[in-house]
Each structure stands twice: as structure tokens, then as C-alpha cells.
Amino acid sequence: MDIIFSGIKEALVLIFSFDAELFEVVFLSLRVSFSALLIAGFIAVPLSFVLARKEFRLKGLLLRLIYTFMGMPPVLCGLLLYLIFMRRGPFGFLGLNYSVTIMIIAQTLLIIPIMMGTLIEAISKKQVVIKNLAYTLGADKRQTFILLLRELRFSIYLAFVMGLSRALSEVGAVMVVGGNIKGKTRVMTTYISELKGMGDFERAIATGMILLLIAFLTNTIFYHLQRRIESGH
């Protein structure tokens, strides 16, 4: 317990002194995670609407694959990307391994199935009710889609929050493809893992506290958005 309390004390000193190395890691983590979230959202949201609203052959198989990839081990995703972009790999000429770009790609691939799985289920449940309501009100296809989109605001917010949570907490994939290189590819989760091995518990706790604070702020924003939606504002 003494180690924990002393670690928290030293962690607060590091945080409020704006330790340069610590906050470099924090800002890179935010850059990677938010970039991956925006790219994943741009891909996942429209694809989810298409898959949920259209019927076609192999749709069931595709949905099962999406749900399977929701639980894909991050280290496996990192390994596959590493093999694809290694020097002898099919895209080795791009030289992306051990770069911020490949870390963003890895997190994007992990986030997309989570966002799509969340949204497809929500759209499938809501669209029948919304279609019937829109038909009763005499709405056309465009108005029906807008109404559906409005009713799904909460689910879209939830998908983004879940995607961001996955990105911020992810360690396996970014460790494999990024290598945890100081000043280049070191993010909060890989930094904590390294610090634990070095016995630098104070700095590890400081990094963990910032990670928890970011998660808390994210969930606070989501909570207030949910309350506003439920209250009809």
C-alpha cells in the first residue's frame, strides 16, 4: 500500500509540473486515438446504415464476421498488419511499420467492427418502427431517413464512445506495429507497460491517472448528451 500511496503522490507532482516526457506521450495517444476514431466513424456509420437497411446474399455471413471481429485480439491485428507492411511483405515498400500512421491504421481496424456492430443492431431494431410511423405521417424516403437518423443519435454517440474507449485502452496492436519508440510511437498504454517493467511506478501511476481522467471526461460528455436526448432538447 505504501508503494501505491507514494506512487500517487509522485504522480500528482509529475502531472501538475507538466512533465514534458509524460505529456508528450499523452498528446501522442490522443492524436492516434482520435484520428483512428474519426476515420473509423467515417467508414462505420454509413456502412452500418447500408448493411442494416439492405437485404442481399451473404448478408448473414458478413454480419457474423463483423460480430466476430468485434472481439478480435488486438495483438493478432497488430501481427497481421506488421506482416503486411514488413519489408518482405506485400506493402513493405511503404515503410509504415514503427510509425504513427500504422498505429492509427491498427486502431481504426479495431474500432470499425465495434462501431458497426453497435449501430447495425440499433438500426435494425428502430427502422421498422420508424418506417411505420413515417408511413402513417405521409413522409417520403428522405424524411424517413432523417427521422431515423434523429432517433439513432444516442446509438451513434454510444458507438463513438465505445470506439474511443477501445482505442485509448488498446496496447497489443500498437505495441507490435509501433514498437513503443521514445519520442516517436510511445503512447500511454505501452508506456505504462514499459514503466511497470522498469519499476518506475510513480510515472506509471501518473500516466494511468491521466488515462482514467480522459475516460471519465469522455463518459461524462456521453452522459450529458444522453440526458439531453432523453429530455428532448
MDAnalysis code that builds the backbone (N, CA, C; Angstrom):
import MDAnalysis as mda
import numpy as np

u = mda.Universe.empty(699, n_residues=233, atom_resindex=np.repeat(np.arange(233), 3), trajectory=True)
u.add_TopologyAttr("name", ["N", "CA", "C"] * 233)
u.add_TopologyAttr("resid", np.arange(1, 234))
u.add_TopologyAttr("resname", ["MET", "ASP", "ILE", "ILE", "PHE", "SER", "GLY", "ILE", "LYS", "GLU", "ALA", "LEU", "VAL", "LEU", "ILE", "PHE", "SER", "PHE", "ASP", "ALA", "GLU", "LEU", "PHE", "GLU", "VAL", "VAL", "PHE", "LEU", "SER", "LEU", "ARG", "VAL", "SER", "PHE", "SER", "ALA", "LEU", "LEU", "ILE", "ALA", "GLY", "PHE", "ILE", "ALA", "VAL", "PRO", "LEU", "SER", "PHE", "VAL", "LEU", "ALA", "ARG", "LYS", "GLU", "PHE", "ARG", "LEU", "LYS", "GLY", "LEU", "LEU", "LEU", "ARG", "LEU", "ILE", "TYR", "THR", "PHE", "MET", "GLY", "MET", "PRO", "PRO", "VAL", "LEU", "CYS", "GLY", "LEU", "LEU", "LEU", "TYR", "LEU", "ILE", "PHE", "MET", "ARG", "ARG", "GLY", "PRO", "PHE", "GLY", "PHE", "LEU", "GLY", "LEU", "ASN", "TYR", "SER", "VAL", "THR", "ILE", "MET", "ILE", "ILE", "ALA", "GLN", "THR", "LEU", "LEU", "ILE", "ILE", "PRO", "ILE", "MET", "MET", "GLY", "THR", "LEU", "ILE", "GLU", "ALA", "ILE", "SER", "LYS", "LYS", "GLN", "VAL", "VAL", "ILE", "LYS", "ASN", "LEU", "ALA", "TYR", "THR", "LEU", "GLY", "ALA", "ASP", "LYS", "ARG", "GLN", "THR", "PHE", "ILE", "LEU", "LEU", "LEU", "ARG", "GLU", "LEU", "ARG", "PHE", "SER", "ILE", "TYR", "LEU", "ALA", "PHE", "VAL", "MET", "GLY", "LEU", "SER", "ARG", "ALA", "LEU", "SER", "GLU", "VAL", "GLY", "ALA", "VAL", "MET", "VAL", "VAL", "GLY", "GLY", "ASN", "ILE", "LYS", "GLY", "LYS", "THR", "ARG", "VAL", "MET", "THR", "THR", "TYR", "ILE", "SER", "GLU", "LEU", "LYS", "GLY", "MET", "GLY", "ASP", "PHE", "GLU", "ARG", "ALA", "ILE", "ALA", "THR", "GLY", "MET", "ILE", "LEU", "LEU", "LEU", "ILE", "ALA", "PHE", "LEU", "THR", "ASN", "THR", "ILE", "PHE", "TYR", "HIS", "LEU", "GLN", "ARG", "ARG", "ILE", "GLU", "SER", "GLY", "HIS"])
u.atoms.positions = np.array([
    [0.813, -1.212, 0.000],
    [0.000, 0.000, 0.000],
    [0.850, 1.265, 0.000],
    [2.014, 1.189, 0.700],
    [2.901, 2.353, 0.744],
    [3.366, 2.740, -0.652],
    [3.644, 1.719, -1.460],
    [4.091, 1.979, -2.838],
    [2.996, 2.700, -3.617],
    [1.743, 2.279, -3.405],
    [0.624, 2.881, -4.125],
    [0.444, 4.343, -3.726],
    [0.448, 4.607, -2.397],
    [0.244, 5.979, -1.930],
    [1.390, 6.904, -2.332],
    [2.622, 6.392, -2.216],
    [3.764, 7.213, -2.628],
    [3.753, 7.415, -4.133],
    [3.294, 6.381, -4.849],
    [3.194, 6.494, -6.305],
    [2.191, 7.548, -6.716],
    [1.038, 7.583, -6.030],
    [0.017, 8.587, -6.326],
    [0.537, 9.987, -6.026],
    [1.268, 10.131, -4.905],
    [1.831, 11.427, -4.537],
    [2.802, 11.928, -5.592],
    [3.738, 11.053, -5.991],
    [4.705, 11.437, -7.012],
    [4.022, 11.662, -8.368],
    [2.971, 10.900, -8.622],
    [2.237, 11.053, -9.880],
    [1.612, 12.440, -9.980],
    [1.036, 12.908, -8.864],
    [0.431, 14.242, -8.849],
    [1.475, 15.325, -9.095],
    [2.677, 15.118, -8.560],
    [3.765, 16.075, -8.796],
    [4.116, 16.119, -10.281],
    [4.219, 14.944, -10.884],
    [4.540, 14.872, -12.316],
    [3.462, 15.527, -13.164],
    [2.201, 15.296, -12.808],
    [1.092, 15.846, -13.587],
    [1.044, 17.362, -13.486],
    [1.095, 17.889, -12.266],
    [0.938, 19.330, -12.073],
    [2.211, 20.123, -12.387],
    [3.327, 19.424, -12.539],
    [4.543, 20.098, -13.009],
    [4.639, 20.047, -14.527],
    [3.620, 19.425, -15.173],
    [3.556, 19.306, -16.634],
    [4.851, 18.705, -17.194],
    [5.189, 17.537, -16.629],
    [6.385, 16.818, -17.060],
    [6.370, 16.627, -18.572],
    [7.440, 17.067, -19.229],
    [7.487, 17.099, -20.700],
    [7.355, 15.711, -21.305],
    [8.080, 14.738, -20.788],
    [8.048, 13.384, -21.343],
    [6.672, 12.758, -21.177],
    [6.087, 12.966, -20.012],
    [4.760, 12.403, -19.730],
    [3.710, 12.959, -20.680],
    [3.670, 14.261, -20.838],
    [2.627, 14.862, -21.660],
    [2.880, 14.690, -23.150],
    [4.126, 14.431, -23.539],
    [4.394, 14.075, -24.932],
    [3.705, 12.765, -25.271],
    [3.773, 11.811, -24.337],
    [3.120, 10.518, -24.518],
    [1.601, 10.685, -24.549],
    [1.080, 11.528, -23.649],
    [-0.366, 11.749, -23.572],
    [-0.898, 12.346, -24.870],
    [-0.235, 13.373, -25.377],
    [-0.708, 14.041, -26.590],
    [-0.622, 13.130, -27.808],
    [0.417, 12.287, -27.874],
    [0.510, 11.342, -28.987],
    [-0.620, 10.318, -28.906],
    [-0.930, 9.863, -27.689],
    [-2.037, 8.920, -27.512],
    [-3.347, 9.516, -28.011],
    [-3.598, 10.767, -27.638],
    [-4.832, 11.433, -28.066],
    [-4.852, 11.614, -29.580],
    [-3.716, 11.957, -30.139],
    [-3.633, 12.140, -31.598],
    [-3.954, 10.839, -32.325],
    [-3.348, 9.751, -31.884],
    [-3.565, 8.458, -32.534],
    [-5.013, 8.004, -32.367],
    [-5.526, 8.064, -31.140],
    [-6.855, 7.535, -30.852],
    [-7.961, 8.342, -31.524],
    [-7.884, 9.666, -31.470],
    [-8.926, 10.485, -32.084],
    [-8.859, 10.419, -33.615],
    [-7.659, 10.316, -34.164],
    [-7.539, 10.156, -35.620],
    [-8.188, 8.853, -36.059],
    [-7.892, 7.776, -35.322],
    [-8.488, 6.475, -35.646],
    [-10.001, 6.512, -35.487],
    [-10.481, 7.207, -34.453],
    [-11.920, 7.293, -34.215],
    [-12.639, 8.016, -35.348],
    [-12.073, 9.118, -35.819],
    [-12.708, 9.875, -36.899],
    [-12.738, 9.070, -38.196],
    [-11.631, 8.408, -38.507],
    [-11.581, 7.597, -39.728],
    [-12.560, 6.427, -39.630],
    [-12.561, 5.760, -38.479],
    [-13.473, 4.624, -38.280],
    [-14.926, 5.070, -38.360],
    [-15.236, 6.224, -37.766],
    [-16.605, 6.734, -37.815],
    [-17.050, 7.062, -39.231],
    [-16.147, 7.640, -40.008],
    [-16.446, 7.991, -41.399],
    [-16.771, 6.742, -42.224],
    [-16.139, 5.625, -41.866],
    [-16.373, 4.367, -42.587],
    [-17.550, 3.594, -41.995],
    [-17.585, 3.488, -40.663],
    [-18.537, 2.596, -39.997],
    [-19.976, 3.089, -40.044],
    [-20.201, 4.394, -39.869],
    [-21.581, 4.901, -39.792],
    [-22.347, 4.667, -41.095],
    [-21.845, 5.133, -42.253],
    [-22.615, 4.892, -43.485],
    [-22.735, 3.414, -43.839],
    [-21.671, 2.630, -43.611],
    [-21.747, 1.198, -43.914],
    [-22.770, 0.500, -43.033],
    [-22.885, 0.926, -41.796],
    [-23.867, 0.325, -40.882],
    [-25.288, 0.555, -41.366],
    [-25.564, 1.761, -41.855],
    [-26.899, 2.059, -42.381],
    [-27.191, 1.209, -43.613],
    [-26.200, 1.049, -44.473],
    [-26.399, 0.253, -45.688],
    [-26.667, -1.208, -45.331],
    [-25.829, -1.773, -44.463],
    [-25.962, -3.189, -44.116],
    [-27.246, -3.477, -43.346],
    [-27.661, -2.551, -42.500],
    [-28.865, -2.776, -41.701],
    [-30.135, -2.636, -42.522],
    [-30.127, -1.791, -43.548],
    [-31.355, -1.475, -44.276],
    [-31.502, -2.241, -45.581],
    [-30.427, -2.842, -46.076],
    [-30.485, -3.552, -47.347],
    [-30.438, -5.057, -47.127],
    [-31.125, -5.782, -47.980],
    [-31.088, -7.243, -47.960],
    [-30.338, -7.735, -49.188],
    [-29.390, -8.641, -49.002],
    [-28.613, -9.169, -50.108],
    [-28.030, -10.522, -49.694],
    [-27.544, -11.251, -50.675],
    [-26.945, -12.556, -50.401],
    [-25.696, -12.393, -49.539],
    [-25.462, -13.354, -48.673],
    [-24.298, -13.389, -47.789],
    [-24.324, -12.305, -46.711],
    [-25.467, -11.638, -46.552],
    [-25.551, -10.611, -45.512],
    [-25.343, -11.242, -44.133],
    [-25.952, -12.402, -43.914],
    [-25.806, -13.075, -42.628],
    [-24.355, -13.404, -42.317],
    [-23.640, -13.890, -43.331],
    [-22.225, -14.219, -43.153],
    [-21.415, -12.967, -42.833],
    [-21.694, -11.887, -43.554],
    [-20.981, -10.633, -43.324],
    [-21.219, -10.099, -41.915],
    [-22.461, -10.188, -41.445],
    [-22.775, -9.726, -40.096],
    [-22.062, -10.568, -39.045],
    [-21.991, -11.886, -39.289],
    [-21.291, -12.755, -38.339],
    [-19.800, -12.428, -38.300],
    [-19.238, -12.082, -39.436],
    [-17.824, -11.690, -39.480],
    [-17.592, -10.400, -38.703],
    [-18.519, -9.443, -38.851],
    [-18.389, -8.180, -38.121],
    [-18.450, -8.421, -36.622],
    [-19.410, -9.233, -36.177],
    [-19.532, -9.535, -34.750],
    [-18.312, -10.306, -34.240],
    [-17.740, -11.150, -35.098],
    [-16.532, -11.884, -34.710],
    [-15.357, -10.931, -34.527],
    [-15.200, -9.993, -35.462],
    [-14.086, -9.043, -35.392],
    [-14.236, -8.039, -34.245],
    [-15.444, -7.929, -33.684],
    [-15.618, -7.074, -32.514],
    [-14.751, -7.551, -31.354],
    [-14.519, -8.859, -31.296],
    [-13.706, -9.430, -30.224],
    [-12.329, -9.858, -30.688],
    [-11.875, -9.312, -31.801],
    [-10.569, -9.696, -32.330],
    [-9.447, -9.311, -31.358],
    [-8.553, -10.238, -31.026],
    [-7.435, -9.896, -30.141],
    [-6.549, -8.805, -30.779],
    [-6.320, -7.704, -30.083],
    [-5.518, -6.616, -30.655],
    [-4.140, -7.061, -31.114],
    [-3.510, -7.967, -30.357],
    [-2.164, -8.398, -30.725],
    [-2.172, -9.149, -32.057],
    [-3.266, -9.850, -32.350],
    [-3.391, -10.545, -33.635],
    [-3.526, -9.533, -34.764],
    [-4.349, -8.497, -34.541],
    [-4.489, -7.436, -35.531],
    [-3.138, -6.781, -35.803],
    [-2.391, -6.517, -34.738],
    [-1.069, -5.912, -34.895],
    [-0.123, -6.810, -35.651],
    [-0.161, -8.101, -35.350],
    [0.721, -9.050, -36.027],
    [0.438, -9.107, -37.524],
    [-0.863, -9.177, -37.892],
    [-1.232, -9.247, -39.310],
    [-0.789, -7.987, -40.054],
    [-0.994, -6.829, -39.429],
    [-0.556, -5.586, -40.059],
    [0.957, -5.532, -40.194],
    [1.638, -5.998, -39.165],
    [3.107, -5.997, -39.209],
    [3.608, -6.847, -40.372],
    [3.008, -8.030, -40.558],
    [3.425, -8.926, -41.639],
    [3.127, -8.323, -43.008],
    [2.010, -7.619, -43.114],
    [1.632, -6.999, -44.391],
    [2.580, -5.866, -44.763],
    [3.010, -5.090, -43.749],
    [3.827, -3.910, -44.022],
    [5.312, -4.102, -43.717],
    [5.720, -5.314, -43.341],
    [7.149, -5.560, -43.130],
    [7.882, -5.477, -44.469],
    [9.182, -5.343, -44.422],
    [9.967, -5.124, -45.653],
    [9.713, -6.187, -46.714],
    [9.528, -7.431, -46.285],
    [9.272, -8.515, -47.245],
    [7.786, -8.727, -47.507],
    [6.944, -7.920, -46.884],
    [5.503, -8.050, -47.052],
    [5.014, -7.392, -48.337],
    [3.731, -7.604, -48.676],
    [3.188, -7.062, -49.928],
    [3.204, -5.530, -49.996],
    [3.142, -4.858, -48.833],
    [3.171, -3.398, -48.826],
    [4.379, -2.858, -48.053],
    [5.439, -3.663, -48.041],
    [6.643, -3.266, -47.327],
    [7.304, -2.029, -47.884],
    [7.072, -1.757, -49.177],
    [7.692, -0.585, -49.811],
    [7.189, 0.726, -49.215],
    [6.053, 0.684, -48.503],
    [5.511, 1.900, -47.895],
    [6.273, 2.292, -46.622],
    [6.950, 1.321, -46.014],
    [7.744, 1.601, -44.819],
    [6.935, 2.148, -43.653],
    [5.768, 1.578, -43.406],
    [4.874, 2.111, -42.373],
    [5.105, 1.536, -40.979],
    [5.727, 0.360, -40.885],
    [5.938, -0.214, -39.564],
    [6.776, 0.718, -38.691],
    [6.446, 0.742, -37.402],
    [7.094, 1.600, -36.413],
    [6.867, 3.081, -36.720],
    [5.646, 3.392, -37.128],
    [5.275, 4.778, -37.401],
    [3.919, 5.067, -36.773],
    [3.611, 6.352, -36.620],
    [2.306, 6.753, -36.083],
    [1.185, 6.335, -37.035],
    [1.446, 6.392, -38.327],
    [0.434, 6.049, -39.328],
    [-0.068, 4.627, -39.157],
    [0.835, 3.667, -38.975],
    [0.414, 2.271, -38.845],
    [-0.320, 2.049, -37.520],
    [0.011, 2.839, -36.504],
    [-0.710, 2.747, -35.235],
    [-2.151, 3.222, -35.403],
    [-2.343, 4.286, -36.174],
    [-3.694, 4.779, -36.448],
    [-4.478, 3.746, -37.252],
    [-3.828, 3.121, -38.232],
    [-4.485, 2.082, -39.036],
    [-4.918, 0.920, -38.144],
    [-4.028, 0.499, -37.248],
    [-4.340, -0.625, -36.355],
    [-5.543, -0.310, -35.481],
    [-5.551, 0.867, -34.880],
    [-6.683, 1.219, -34.027],
    [-7.962, 1.395, -34.832],
    [-7.850, 1.919, -36.032],
    [-9.026, 2.075, -36.894],
    [-9.663, 0.722, -37.189],
    [-8.841, -0.258, -37.522],
    [-9.354, -1.592, -37.835],
    [-9.998, -2.251, -36.622],
    [-9.521, -1.934, -35.434],
    [-10.112, -2.493, -34.221],
    [-11.421, -1.793, -33.859],
    [-11.519, -0.506, -34.182],
    [-12.700, 0.273, -33.814],
    [-13.877, 0.013, -34.750],
    [-13.616, -0.118, -36.039],
    [-14.691, -0.236, -37.034],
    [-15.696, -1.343, -36.697],
    [-15.266, -2.582, -36.404],
    [-16.262, -3.627, -36.089],
    [-17.092, -3.299, -34.852],
    [-16.484, -2.673, -33.850],
    [-17.213, -2.327, -32.630],
    [-18.302, -1.304, -32.930],
    [-17.955, -0.271, -33.702],
    [-18.931, 0.751, -34.060],
    [-20.034, 0.163, -34.928],
    [-19.648, -0.654, -35.901],
    [-20.644, -1.222, -36.814],
    [-21.566, -2.199, -36.095],
    [-21.011, -3.043, -35.230],
    [-21.843, -3.990, -34.500],
    [-22.871, -3.287, -33.630],
    [-22.445, -2.208, -32.985],
    [-23.349, -1.421, -32.138],
    [-24.444, -0.762, -32.957],
    [-24.054, -0.151, -34.079],
    [-25.011, 0.610, -34.886],
    [-25.967, -0.286, -35.666],
    [-25.467, -1.373, -36.224],
    [-26.323, -2.264, -37.018],
    [-27.462, -2.817, -36.163],
    [-27.135, -3.219, -34.944],
    [-28.168, -3.744, -34.055],
    [-29.200, -2.671, -33.720],
    [-28.728, -1.440, -33.453],
    [-29.641, -0.353, -33.114],
    [-30.526, 0.028, -34.297],
    [-29.943, 0.098, -35.484],
    [-30.698, 0.458, -36.690],
    [-31.748, -0.601, -36.994],
    [-31.362, -1.869, -36.889],
    [-32.293, -2.967, -37.173],
    [-33.511, -2.925, -36.259],
    [-33.309, -2.557, -34.998],
    [-34.413, -2.508, -34.038],
    [-35.317, -1.302, -34.276],
    [-34.741, -0.187, -34.706],
    [-35.511, 1.062, -34.809],
    [-36.183, 1.259, -36.155],
    [-35.593, 0.722, -37.234],
    [-36.047, 1.110, -38.559],
    [-37.479, 0.686, -38.867],
    [-37.915, -0.461, -38.361],
    [-39.284, -0.920, -38.636],
    [-40.294, 0.029, -38.005],
    [-40.042, 0.392, -36.742],
    [-40.946, 1.309, -36.041],
    [-40.973, 2.666, -36.730],
    [-39.788, 3.157, -37.112],
    [-39.688, 4.471, -37.750],
    [-40.366, 4.462, -39.121],
    [-40.200, 3.392, -39.870],
    [-40.838, 3.292, -41.187],
    [-42.357, 3.316, -41.061],
    [-42.872, 2.573, -40.101],
    [-44.320, 2.550, -39.896],
    [-44.843, 3.922, -39.478],
    [-44.114, 4.591, -38.603],
    [-44.500, 5.923, -38.157],
    [-44.443, 6.914, -39.310],
    [-43.370, 6.836, -40.104],
    [-43.214, 7.751, -41.236],
    [-44.309, 7.525, -42.272],
    [-44.662, 6.262, -42.498],
    [-45.728, 5.951, -43.456],
    [-47.051, 6.537, -42.973],
    [-47.303, 6.433, -41.681],
    [-48.537, 6.986, -41.100],
    [-48.601, 8.496, -41.263],
    [-47.439, 9.137, -41.124],
    [-47.379, 10.597, -41.231],
    [-47.259, 11.086, -42.674],
    [-47.138, 10.156, -43.620],
    [-47.035, 10.528, -45.025],
    [-45.670, 11.041, -45.421],
    [-44.625, 10.624, -44.731],
    [-43.270, 11.095, -45.019],
    [-42.692, 10.341, -46.217],
    [-41.822, 11.044, -46.977],
    [-41.150, 10.395, -48.093],
    [-39.873, 9.706, -47.585],
    [-39.073, 9.137, -48.516],
    [-37.885, 8.380, -48.112],
    [-36.851, 9.264, -47.414],
    [-36.655, 10.469, -47.923],
    [-35.670, 11.373, -47.322],
    [-36.091, 11.754, -45.904],
    [-37.347, 12.092, -45.735],
    [-37.849, 12.461, -44.406],
    [-37.800, 11.279, -43.443],
    [-38.064, 10.079, -43.978],
    [-37.984, 8.873, -43.146],
    [-36.559, 8.643, -42.660],
    [-35.590, 8.824, -43.553],
    [-34.187, 8.633, -43.186],
    [-33.755, 9.659, -42.139],
    [-34.172, 10.909, -42.303],
    [-33.823, 11.957, -41.332],
    [-34.408, 11.640, -39.965],
    [-35.650, 11.158, -39.965],
    [-36.297, 10.778, -38.711],
    [-35.549, 9.624, -38.049],
    [-35.140, 8.639, -38.853],
    [-34.385, 7.504, -38.328],
    [-33.047, 7.963, -37.745],
    [-32.402, 8.876, -38.453],
    [-31.116, 9.400, -38.006],
    [-31.255, 10.123, -36.666],
    [-32.326, 10.893, -36.524],
    [-32.568, 11.609, -35.268],
    [-32.808, 10.640, -34.113],
    [-33.542, 9.579, -34.388],
    [-33.838, 8.605, -33.347],
    [-32.608, 7.795, -32.949],
    [-31.608, 7.771, -33.835],
    [-30.408, 6.978, -33.577],
    [-29.244, 7.812, -33.038],
    [-29.511, 9.062, -32.676],
    [-28.420, 9.912, -32.182],
    [-27.711, 9.284, -30.994],
    [-28.480, 8.786, -30.054],
    [-27.888, 8.182, -28.870],
    [-26.997, 7.001, -29.241],
    [-27.468, 6.151, -30.142],
    [-26.694, 4.971, -30.555],
    [-25.411, 5.374, -31.267],
    [-25.470, 6.449, -32.057],
    [-24.268, 6.926, -32.750],
    [-23.259, 7.471, -31.746],
    [-23.747, 8.254, -30.780],
    [-22.854, 8.738, -29.717],
    [-22.229, 7.559, -28.979],
    [-23.043, 6.553, -28.656],
    [-22.556, 5.388, -27.928],
    [-21.470, 4.667, -28.727],
    [-21.687, 4.524, -30.030],
    [-20.703, 3.850, -30.878],
    [-19.364, 4.592, -30.869],
    [-19.419, 5.919, -30.906],
    [-18.180, 6.705, -30.878],
    [-17.484, 6.592, -29.527],
    [-18.252, 6.605, -28.448],
    [-17.653, 6.475, -27.115],
    [-17.007, 5.102, -26.951],
    [-17.690, 4.061, -27.400],
    [-17.131, 2.714, -27.309],
    [-15.875, 2.587, -28.165],
    [-15.890, 3.215, -29.337],
    [-14.713, 3.188, -30.198],
    [-13.529, 3.896, -29.561],
    [-13.781, 5.049, -28.968],
    [-12.709, 5.803, -28.322],
    [-12.164, 5.040, -27.114],
    [-13.039, 4.420, -26.359],
    [-12.601, 3.647, -25.195],
    [-11.697, 2.498, -25.624],
    [-12.072, 1.834, -26.723],
    [-11.240, 0.739, -27.233],
    [-9.883, 1.268, -27.679],
    [-9.875, 2.410, -28.340],
    [-8.626, 2.974, -28.850],
    [-7.690, 3.389, -27.717],
    [-8.222, 4.085, -26.728],
    [-7.390, 4.587, -25.641],
    [-6.813, 3.460, -24.784],
    [-7.560, 2.383, -24.621],
    [-7.118, 1.291, -23.745],
    [-6.304, 0.229, -24.477],
    [-6.184, 0.345, -25.780],
    [-5.537, -0.684, -26.588],
    [-4.019, -0.642, -26.393],
    [-3.399, -1.816, -26.258],
    [-1.946, -1.874, -26.074],
    [-1.272, -2.876, -27.010],
    [-1.911, -4.024, -27.254],
    [-1.278, -5.091, -28.018],
    [-0.910, -4.716, -29.435],
    [-1.882, -4.177, -30.178],
    [-1.642, -3.874, -31.596],
    [-0.613, -2.766, -31.777],
    [-0.756, -1.684, -31.008],
    [0.177, -0.567, -31.178],
    [1.579, -0.930, -30.719],
    [1.680, -1.852, -29.754],
    [3.000, -2.310, -29.312],
    [3.702, -3.076, -30.435],
    [2.939, -3.924, -31.142],
    [3.518, -4.751, -32.204],
    [3.926, -3.905, -33.403],
    [3.037, -3.030, -33.858],
    [3.335, -2.272, -35.084],
    [4.106, -0.983, -34.815],
    [3.950, -0.433, -33.590],
    [4.609, 0.843, -33.292],
    [5.940, 0.695, -32.591],
    [6.079, -0.356, -31.783],
    [7.351, -0.620, -31.151],
    [7.655, 0.183, -29.898],
    [6.747, 1.082, -29.483],
    [6.955, 1.864, -28.255],
    [8.280, 2.628, -28.289],
    [8.541, 3.330, -29.377],
    [9.793, 4.069, -29.549],
    [9.674, 5.442, -28.891],
    [10.594, 5.751, -28.023],
    [10.574, 7.017, -27.296],
    [10.601, 8.206, -28.248],
    [9.663, 9.132, -28.026],
    [9.597, 10.332, -28.837],
    [9.023, 10.134, -30.221],
    [8.570, 8.910, -30.512],
    [8.056, 8.642, -31.861],
    [6.734, 7.881, -31.835],
    [6.705, 6.715, -31.180],
    [5.496, 5.879, -31.206],
    [5.055, 5.437, -29.814],
    [5.528, 6.095, -28.795],
    [5.185, 5.702, -27.424],
    [3.874, 6.345, -27.004],
    [2.877, 5.520, -26.648],
    [1.576, 6.012, -26.191],
    [1.360, 5.583, -24.737],
    [0.262, 6.021, -24.145],
    [0.067, 5.827, -22.713],
    [0.071, 4.359, -22.292],
    [-0.639, 3.510, -23.015],
    [-0.745, 2.113, -22.597],
    [0.595, 1.386, -22.706],
    [1.318, 1.598, -23.809],
    [2.626, 0.950, -23.953],
    [3.631, 1.539, -22.977],
    [3.485, 2.821, -22.665],
    [4.368, 3.490, -21.711],
    [4.175, 2.910, -20.312],
    [2.918, 2.697, -19.918],
    [2.626, 2.105, -18.610],
    [3.243, 0.709, -18.514],
    [3.104, -0.080, -19.572],
    [3.662, -1.427, -19.577],
    [5.179, -1.398, -19.418],
    [5.826, -0.477, -20.110],
    [7.279, -0.357, -20.016],
    [7.715, 0.110, -18.625],
    [7.007, 1.106, -18.078],
    [7.360, 1.648, -16.766],
    [7.203, 0.608, -15.663],
    [6.187, -0.237, -15.792],
    [6.000, -1.315, -14.809],
    [7.202, -2.237, -14.803],
    [7.683, -2.575, -15.996],
    [8.847, -3.444, -16.097],
    [10.108, -2.799, -15.541],
    [10.190, -1.480, -15.628],
    [11.354, -0.754, -15.126],
    [11.248, -0.460, -13.630],
    [10.079, -0.668, -13.051],
    [9.884, -0.373, -11.638],
    [9.606, 1.087, -11.346],
    [9.327, 1.870, -12.380],
    [9.026, 3.305, -12.197],
    [7.520, 3.451, -11.995],
    [7.060, 3.072, -10.802],
    [5.631, 3.017, -10.539],
    [5.000, 4.403, -10.458],
    [5.757, 5.406, -10.015],
    [5.217, 6.761, -9.914],
    [4.780, 7.284, -11.270],
    [5.679, 7.163, -12.235],
    [5.348, 7.649, -13.582],
    [4.259, 6.792, -14.222],
    [4.265, 5.489, -13.928],
    [3.220, 4.596, -14.448],
    [1.858, 4.985, -13.893],
    [1.807, 5.271, -12.590],
    [0.548, 5.682, -11.968],
    [0.087, 7.020, -12.522],
    [1.023, 7.950, -12.725],
    [0.671, 9.264, -13.285],
    [0.044, 9.106, -14.659],
    [0.644, 8.261, -15.488],
    [0.101, 8.020, -16.831],
    [-1.272, 7.371, -16.752],
    [-1.408, 6.404, -15.828],
    [-2.689, 5.738, -15.651],
    [-3.770, 6.679, -15.162],
    [-3.409, 7.616, -14.280],
    [-4.381, 8.584, -13.773],
    [-4.889, 9.489, -14.889],
    [-3.995, 9.897, -15.766],
    [-4.408, 10.734, -16.899],
    [-5.312, 9.941, -17.835],
    [-4.976, 8.671, -18.057],
    [-5.802, 7.807, -18.907],
    [-7.205, 7.660, -18.324],
    [-7.284, 7.468, -17.017],
    [-8.587, 7.363, -16.356],
    [-9.356, 8.681, -16.425],
    [-8.646, 9.799, -16.296],
    [-9.289, 11.104, -16.372],
    [-9.897, 11.335, -17.747],
    [-9.169, 10.963, -18.781],
    [-9.685, 11.108, -20.154],
    [-10.928, 10.233, -20.337],
    [-10.877, 8.998, -19.820],
    [-12.035, 8.102, -19.910],
    [-13.225, 8.681, -19.152],
    [-12.958, 9.264, -17.975],
    [-14.030, 9.862, -17.174],
    [-14.663, 11.043, -17.911],
    [-13.843, 11.910, -18.495],
    [-14.374, 13.066, -19.225],
    [-15.194, 12.620, -20.435],
    [-14.712, 11.587, -21.120],
    [-15.440, 11.055, -22.279],
    [-16.812, 10.545, -21.866],
    [-16.853, 9.775, -20.793],
    [-18.125, 9.233, -20.324],
    [-19.036, 10.308, -19.747],
    [-18.461, 11.360, -19.166],
    [-19.260, 12.482, -18.670],
    [-19.957, 13.199, -19.817],
    [-19.210, 13.433, -20.892],
    [-19.791, 14.076, -22.074],
    [-20.918, 13.216, -22.643],
    [-20.660, 11.907, -22.721],
    [-21.672, 10.992, -23.241],
    [-22.913, 10.986, -22.350],
    [-22.722, 11.019, -21.033],
    [-23.833, 11.018, -20.090],
    [-24.717, 12.247, -20.291],
    [-24.094, 13.416, -20.449],
    [-24.869, 14.643, -20.632],
    [-25.583, 14.661, -21.989],
    [-24.929, 14.115, -23.013],
    [-25.588, 14.014, -24.316],
    [-26.809, 13.109, -24.216],
    [-26.647, 11.990, -23.493],
    [-27.763, 11.063, -23.310],
    [-28.929, 11.723, -22.592],
    [-28.625, 12.486, -21.541],
    [-29.685, 13.175, -20.793],
    [-30.408, 14.202, -21.652],
    [-29.643, 14.894, -22.498],
    [-30.263, 15.907, -23.383],
    [-31.187, 15.235, -24.392],
    [-30.750, 14.088, -24.922],
    [-31.585, 13.369, -25.886],
    [-32.857, 12.868, -25.222],
    [-32.708, 12.286, -24.035],
    [-33.860, 11.732, -23.333],
    [-34.857, 12.824, -22.928],
    [-34.338, 14.021, -22.647],
    [-35.220, 15.126, -22.258],
    [-35.835, 15.850, -23.456],
    [-35.336, 15.461, -24.678],
    [-35.917, 16.031, -25.902],
    [-35.332, 17.356, -26.314],
    [-34.168, 17.752, -25.755],
    [-33.537, 19.004, -26.131],
    [-32.532, 18.776, -27.250],
])
